[in-house]
Amino acid sequence: MAAPFFKKRDAVDKTPKPGMVQKVQLAESPPEDSESYEKSDSQNSLISTGKAQLDKKSLDLIFAVEQMIQDRTHAETNNRELQDRLAHSSGHVERLNKDLKNLNKVIEDREKNIMELEQKLVERNLKVDQVLEDYRELHITFSAEMDELKSTIDLEQRKYVNLVQKHNEVHAEKLKKMNELEEKIGRLETENGHLRQKYETVRQEKAYLSSMISDFTNRMTAPFGGGSLPAERSDENGDT
């Protein structure tokens, strides 16, 4: 919707009809005081009654005066329009200034928050750097310990392999000795059986010989002591 000063400007810019230019322009120009208004009325009456009798220069002068009045009216209209625009622009500028202050405050708050976040970020970065440094130190320490443990494990594995090899050798030697001992035991048991058999044979032979000797002795001593012969035979059999 157009502002009032735009409507007024459009009304002023319209071209008046021929013969009515002077009266319209004089009627629209605002009088400064009562004397200027009376003078303009007298001039209008003189212009309207004697215009036909004036020469070309006078007409040009009148036209120039009318043009000046029209320009003055147009200038005043433009001035009022510009004043309205200025007032509107001043209000808009004031609102913009308020908005600018609010935005500056918001920006200051945001900058403050950003600075706080940057400080927190710096502190976190420092903590992260410290953690990374500690991690690197621990990694170096663990790497050294792991290398040492690997060396120890390799040494222990070699020792274990040697022990397993020695154990296998000792076990094989033990099995060999056990087999030899079993064979020896077998031979000794066989020899022992043979010896027992020989011993049994010798014992039987000895018993037989003892019996023969006892019988022979009994026979030889029978005429001298017949009553005591059975007892002596029993004693001799008991000794054998």
Secondary structure, DSSP 8 states (H G I E B T S, - for coil): ---HHHHHHHHHHS---TT-HHHHHHHHS--SSHHHHHHHHHHHHHHHHHTTTS-HHHHHHHHHHHHHHHHHHHHHHHHHHHHHHHHHHHHHHHHHHHHHHHHHHHHHHHHHHHHHHHHHHHHHHHHHHHHHHHHHHHHHHHHHHHHHHHHHHHHHHHHHHHHHHHHHHHHHHHHHHHHHHHHHHHHHHHHHHHHHHHHHHHHHHHHHHHHHHHHHHHHHHTTT-STTHHHHHHHHHHH-
